[in-house]
Every structure is written in structure tokens, then in C-alpha cells.
Amino acid sequence: MAVTVTTTPPDTEIQGLVRLLPASLRPFALLARFDRPIGWWLLFWPCIFGLTLAGGAYSHWHLALWMLIGAIAMRGAGCVYNDIVDRDLDAKVARTASRPLASGAVSLKAAWAWLILLCGIGLLVLVQLRIEAIFVALCSLALVAAYPFMKRITWWPQLWLGLVFSWGALVGWVAVTGRADSAMLWLYAGTIFWVVGYDTIYAMQDREDDALVGIRSSALRMGAQIRGGVALCYLLAITGWGMAIWQVRPQGQALIALLPAFLHLALQVVTLKRDGSNALAHFRANKVTGLLVALACLVVGVTS
């Protein structure tokens, strides 16, 4: 099937620090999406949600640094694994046809070796955690492994991604407390819906190509109601985060800490264009959302 012509920016571009690498290493950096740091920020922030809301902002500050390293490495590993599984589909979609595996810039054997190296870095980060948090982190592996196949069997792969990308909230919480409780579960639930919302926006870029090659997504499923669907996801996210905060500090003023994040998400919904022409910018704006929620969790966590 021929690649569909589109005005959507390519998924891989040599920019930023990637330009400084030797030419032979650039395809591996692109394969791990080191040119697009938004992905590791979105994986990192849920870890900080859990760490700070559990009251570990000061006592466990060093874990935040390890979690950032882990987010960079494991997001990279996830991208490499996803591209290994999706290399044939990627070649049929205009935005992803330039990815190193789909374009042939990196061999399948080399991609597997790169994946193992990135997982080794993730393992180094993992052993910095208490045993309970290590166990929680390892429980996510099955979800991670299954994710690339979800777009083939369900219209809601974004929900599965939510389960995966929100897992850091569980790890961060247990790394501090050593246990699970209702606040942690509410925090996880809210973060899942946040991920579904922003990844639905991201999927708006590929609706035409996805429909042609048979890839399913929440953006296609929501159809003309996509703005309302994203609004509902964001509302559920705020609700989950609010309930988590309430479990930690059951006072009305504590919920005010979420107001900046609420307004930021509302602005995304109001300004989102139905044709997806500003979808990428809105998706990337969720790096700020993560920061705002992290600050809310920090304020509540240190005062509880």
C-alpha cells in the first residue's frame, strides 16, 4: 500500500542534542525518541505525583533523579519495542514512515541490542527502590509488552497506554510508603484518564492514515465528538486527582491546588481544533499539565 501524503510533521527529526551525535548513532537516538523529550516527561510526572503526594518530596528527593533517568531509559525502550512490533505498519503511515526501523536505517538485530541496553539502564534504576516498589514496577511488564498489539484489537489502545504510562504513580507512592492505599489508587485512576485524553489528541494526527491501514484509536472511535470525549477524560482525571488529594488532606482548600491544572486542561479542550491542525502542540502542552499536578501534589504532600 502506498504511503499517504500528509502535512503532518514526520515523527523523527534530527534536532536538538541529536544533531551533536555521530551520524552512525543518530538513528539509535531517533529510535528511542531522544529527539522528542515530551515522552519521557509524560512518563516521569506520574512518578513525581506519587512521590510527592505520599510526602516524600524531601525525604526521598534522590529518587526523583533516579526516576527521571528511568523515565528516559524506559520510554526509549518502550519506543524501540513498539517500533519492532509495528515496523510494517509504520512504513504505511506518512508520519511514521521515517522511523529508523521502518525506513531501514537500523536493522532488526541492532534494535533488539539497543532495547536490551536501555532495559539494563532501567534495571539499574529499579534496584535503587525499596523491595515493595521494585515488585510494583515489575508488575507493569506484562502491560508494557501487550501495548503495541492493542491498536490491532481494540478501539481504545489509549486506555491501555494509560495503564502503562500512569504506573509510575504507583511506584512513586509505594517507594515512599511501602504500601498501597485508596489515595494511591485514586491518583492512578486520575492519571489514566489524563493519558487517555492527551493521547487521543495525539492520535488526531493520524486519523486518515490509521483508517486506511486498519489501526484503531480513540480518536477514530470518538469521531465528531472528540472534543467532548477529551473533555470527559480530563474531567475524570481532575476528579481522580481531587479524590487522591482528599484522602491525604480532607480539606476543601487542599483541592484549590488543582485549580491551575484544571484551567490548563480546560484551555486545551476549548482551543483544540477538530481537524487536528494544532493537536501536536496541545499534546506537548501536557508537559506543563504534569508540572502543575506535581506542584499540587507537592503542596498537599508537604503540608499533610
C-alpha positions as CSV (number, residue, x, y, z in Angstrom):
1,M,0.0,0.0,0.0
2,A,1.4,3.4,-0.9
3,V,2.2,5.9,1.8
4,T,-0.5,8.6,2.1
5,V,0.7,12.2,1.5
6,T,0.0,14.4,4.6
7,T,1.0,17.7,6.0
8,T,1.6,16.1,9.4
9,P,5.2,16.6,10.6
10,P,7.4,13.4,10.5
11,D,7.7,11.5,13.7
12,T,11.5,11.6,13.7
13,E,13.6,14.7,13.0
14,I,17.3,15.3,13.6
15,Q,17.2,18.2,16.1
16,G,18.5,19.4,19.4
17,L,21.2,17.4,21.0
18,V,20.7,14.6,18.5
19,R,22.5,16.8,15.9
20,L,25.7,16.6,18.0
21,L,25.9,12.8,17.9
22,P,28.0,11.0,15.3
23,A,25.9,10.1,12.2
24,S,26.2,6.4,13.0
25,L,24.5,6.9,16.4
26,R,21.7,9.3,15.3
27,P,19.3,6.5,14.1
28,F,19.5,4.8,17.5
29,A,18.8,8.1,19.3
30,L,15.8,8.6,17.0
31,L,14.6,5.1,17.5
32,A,14.5,5.8,21.3
33,R,12.8,9.2,20.6
34,F,15.6,11.1,22.3
35,D,14.7,13.9,19.8
36,R,11.3,14.2,21.5
37,P,11.6,14.6,25.2
38,I,7.9,15.1,25.7
39,G,7.5,11.4,26.0
40,W,9.8,10.9,29.0
41,W,8.3,13.9,30.7
42,L,4.9,12.4,30.5
43,L,6.3,9.1,31.9
44,F,8.2,10.9,34.6
45,W,5.5,13.2,36.0
46,P,3.2,10.4,37.4
47,C,6.2,9.1,39.3
48,I,6.5,12.5,40.9
49,F,2.8,12.6,41.6
50,G,3.1,9.5,43.7
51,L,6.4,10.5,45.3
52,T,5.3,14.0,46.4
53,L,1.7,13.3,47.4
54,A,3.0,10.5,49.6
55,G,5.1,13.1,51.4
56,G,8.5,12.0,50.0
57,A,9.5,15.3,48.3
58,Y,12.3,15.9,50.8
59,S,13.0,12.5,52.4
60,H,13.2,10.8,49.0
61,W,14.3,13.6,46.8
62,H,17.1,11.5,45.4
63,L,14.6,9.0,43.9
64,A,13.2,11.8,41.8
65,L,16.6,12.0,39.9
66,W,16.7,8.2,39.5
67,M,13.1,8.2,38.3
68,L,14.0,10.8,35.6
69,I,16.8,8.6,34.4
70,G,14.5,5.6,34.4
71,A,11.8,7.5,32.6
72,I,14.2,8.5,29.8
73,A,15.6,4.9,29.5
74,M,12.3,3.1,29.7
75,R,10.4,5.4,27.5
76,G,13.2,4.9,25.0
77,A,13.0,1.1,25.5
78,G,9.2,1.2,25.0
79,C,9.6,3.1,21.8
80,V,12.2,0.7,20.4
81,Y,9.9,-2.3,21.3
82,N,6.9,-0.6,19.8
83,D,8.8,0.1,16.6
84,I,10.0,-3.5,16.4
85,V,6.4,-4.7,16.6
86,D,5.0,-2.0,14.4
87,R,7.7,-1.7,11.8
88,D,5.5,-2.9,8.9
89,L,2.5,-0.7,9.9
90,D,4.8,2.3,10.4
91,A,6.1,2.0,6.9
92,K,2.5,2.5,5.6
93,V,1.8,5.7,7.7
94,A,3.2,9.0,6.4
95,R,4.2,10.4,9.9
96,T,6.0,7.2,11.0
97,A,7.5,6.0,7.7
98,S,10.7,7.8,8.5
99,R,11.3,5.9,11.8
100,P,14.6,4.1,11.8
101,L,13.3,0.6,11.6
102,A,10.5,1.3,9.1
103,S,13.0,3.2,6.9
104,G,15.7,0.6,7.2
105,A,18.2,2.9,8.9
106,V,18.5,0.5,11.8
107,S,18.5,-3.3,11.4
108,L,16.1,-5.5,13.5
109,K,19.1,-7.2,15.2
110,A,20.6,-3.9,16.2
111,A,17.3,-2.6,17.5
112,W,17.0,-5.6,19.8
113,A,20.5,-5.0,21.1
114,W,19.6,-1.3,21.8
115,L,16.5,-2.4,23.6
116,I,18.4,-4.7,25.9
117,L,20.9,-1.9,26.7
118,L,18.1,0.5,27.6
119,C,16.4,-2.1,29.8
120,G,19.8,-2.6,31.6
121,I,19.7,1.1,32.5
122,G,16.2,0.7,33.7
123,L,17.3,-2.2,35.9
124,L,20.0,0.0,37.5
125,V,17.3,2.5,38.4
126,L,15.0,-0.2,39.7
127,V,17.4,-1.5,42.3
128,Q,17.5,2.0,43.9
129,L,13.9,1.4,45.1
130,R,12.7,-0.4,48.2
131,I,11.7,-4.0,47.6
132,E,7.9,-3.3,47.6
133,A,8.3,-0.6,44.9
134,I,10.5,-3.0,42.8
135,F,7.7,-5.6,42.9
136,V,5.1,-3.0,41.8
137,A,7.4,-1.8,39.0
138,L,7.9,-5.4,37.7
139,C,4.2,-5.9,37.7
140,S,3.9,-3.5,34.8
141,L,6.0,-5.5,32.4
142,A,3.0,-7.5,31.0
143,L,1.1,-4.4,30.3
144,V,4.1,-2.8,28.5
145,A,4.6,-5.9,26.4
146,A,1.0,-6.1,25.3
147,Y,0.6,-2.4,24.5
148,P,1.8,-2.4,20.8
149,F,-0.8,-5.0,19.9
150,M,-3.7,-3.1,21.4
151,K,-4.2,-0.9,18.3
152,R,-5.0,-4.1,16.4
153,I,-7.7,-5.5,18.7
154,T,-9.4,-2.5,20.4
155,W,-10.6,1.0,19.6
156,W,-9.2,2.1,22.9
157,P,-5.4,1.5,22.8
158,Q,-5.1,4.9,24.6
159,L,-6.7,3.3,27.6
160,W,-4.1,0.6,27.7
161,L,-1.4,3.3,27.3
162,G,-3.0,5.0,30.3
163,L,-2.5,1.9,32.4
164,V,1.2,1.8,31.4
165,F,2.2,5.5,31.5
166,S,0.4,6.0,34.8
167,W,2.2,3.1,36.5
168,G,4.8,5.5,37.9
169,A,2.3,6.9,40.3
170,L,2.0,3.5,41.9
171,V,5.8,3.1,42.0
172,G,6.4,6.6,43.4
173,W,3.8,6.1,46.1
174,V,5.0,2.7,47.3
175,A,8.6,3.9,47.1
176,V,7.8,6.3,49.9
177,T,5.1,4.5,52.0
178,G,5.9,0.8,51.3
179,R,2.2,0.1,50.9
180,A,-0.9,0.6,48.7
181,D,-4.0,2.6,49.8
182,S,-7.0,4.4,48.4
183,A,-5.2,7.7,47.8
184,M,-2.7,5.9,45.6
185,L,-5.5,4.2,43.6
186,W,-7.4,7.4,43.1
187,L,-4.1,9.1,41.9
188,Y,-3.5,6.2,39.5
189,A,-7.1,6.4,38.1
190,G,-6.9,10.1,37.6
191,T,-3.6,9.8,35.7
192,I,-5.0,7.1,33.5
193,F,-7.8,9.4,32.2
194,W,-5.3,12.2,31.7
195,V,-3.2,9.9,29.5
196,V,-6.3,8.8,27.5
197,G,-7.2,12.4,26.9
198,Y,-3.8,13.7,25.8
199,D,-3.0,10.6,23.7
200,T,-6.4,10.9,22.0
201,I,-5.3,14.4,21.0
202,Y,-2.0,12.9,19.7
203,A,-3.9,10.3,17.7
204,M,-5.8,13.0,15.9
205,Q,-2.8,13.5,13.7
206,D,-3.0,10.0,12.2
207,R,-6.8,9.5,11.7
208,E,-6.7,9.3,7.9
209,D,-3.7,7.0,7.7
210,D,-4.9,4.9,10.6
211,A,-8.3,4.3,8.9
212,L,-6.5,3.3,5.7
213,V,-4.2,0.7,7.3
214,G,-6.6,-0.6,9.9
215,I,-5.1,0.9,13.1
216,R,-7.7,1.6,15.7
217,S,-7.6,4.5,18.1
218,S,-9.9,6.5,20.5
219,A,-9.6,9.5,18.1
220,L,-11.3,7.5,15.4
221,R,-13.8,6.0,17.8
222,M,-14.9,9.4,19.2
223,G,-15.3,10.8,15.7
224,A,-17.0,14.1,15.6
225,Q,-17.4,14.1,19.4
226,I,-13.7,14.1,20.0
227,R,-13.6,17.4,21.8
228,G,-16.3,16.3,24.2
229,G,-14.6,12.9,24.7
230,V,-11.3,14.6,25.6
231,A,-13.1,17.0,27.9
232,L,-14.7,14.0,29.7
233,C,-11.3,12.3,30.1
234,Y,-9.8,15.4,31.6
235,L,-12.8,15.9,33.9
236,L,-12.3,12.3,35.2
237,A,-8.6,13.0,35.6
238,I,-9.2,16.0,37.8
239,T,-11.8,14.1,39.7
240,G,-9.4,11.2,40.4
241,W,-6.6,13.6,41.4
242,G,-9.0,15.5,43.6
243,M,-10.1,12.3,45.4
244,A,-6.5,11.3,45.9
245,I,-5.7,14.7,47.5
246,W,-8.9,14.5,49.6
247,Q,-7.7,11.1,51.0
248,V,-4.4,12.7,52.1
249,R,-5.8,16.0,53.3
250,P,-9.6,16.1,53.6
251,Q,-10.0,19.9,53.4
252,G,-11.6,22.0,50.7
253,Q,-8.7,24.3,50.4
254,A,-6.4,21.5,49.5
255,L,-8.4,21.0,46.3
256,I,-7.6,24.5,45.2
257,A,-4.1,23.3,44.5
258,L,-5.5,21.6,41.4
259,L,-7.1,24.7,40.0
260,P,-4.1,25.7,37.8
261,A,-4.1,22.2,36.2
262,F,-7.9,22.3,35.7
263,L,-7.7,25.6,33.9
264,H,-4.8,24.5,31.8
265,L,-6.7,21.3,30.7
266,A,-9.9,23.3,30.1
267,L,-7.9,25.7,27.8
268,Q,-6.7,22.7,25.8
269,V,-10.2,21.5,25.2
270,V,-11.6,24.9,24.3
271,T,-8.8,25.7,21.8
272,L,-8.5,22.2,20.3
273,K,-9.3,22.3,16.6
274,R,-11.5,19.4,15.2
275,D,-9.2,19.0,12.2
276,G,-6.3,18.2,14.4
277,S,-4.1,21.0,13.0
278,N,-3.0,22.0,16.5
279,A,-3.1,18.5,18.0
280,L,0.7,18.2,18.4
281,A,1.0,21.5,20.2
282,H,-1.8,20.6,22.5
283,F,-0.3,17.2,23.2
284,R,3.0,18.7,24.1
285,A,1.3,21.2,26.4
286,N,0.7,18.3,28.8
287,K,4.3,18.6,30.0
288,V,3.0,21.8,31.7
289,T,-0.1,19.9,33.0
290,G,2.2,17.3,34.6
291,L,4.2,20.1,36.3
292,L,1.1,21.7,37.6
293,V,-0.3,18.5,39.0
294,A,3.1,17.7,40.5
295,L,3.2,21.0,42.3
296,A,-0.3,20.4,43.6
297,C,0.8,17.0,45.0
298,L,3.9,18.6,46.4
299,V,1.9,21.3,48.3
300,V,-0.5,18.8,49.7
301,G,2.1,16.2,50.5
302,V,4.4,18.5,52.5
303,T,1.5,20.0,54.5
304,S,-0.4,16.9,55.3
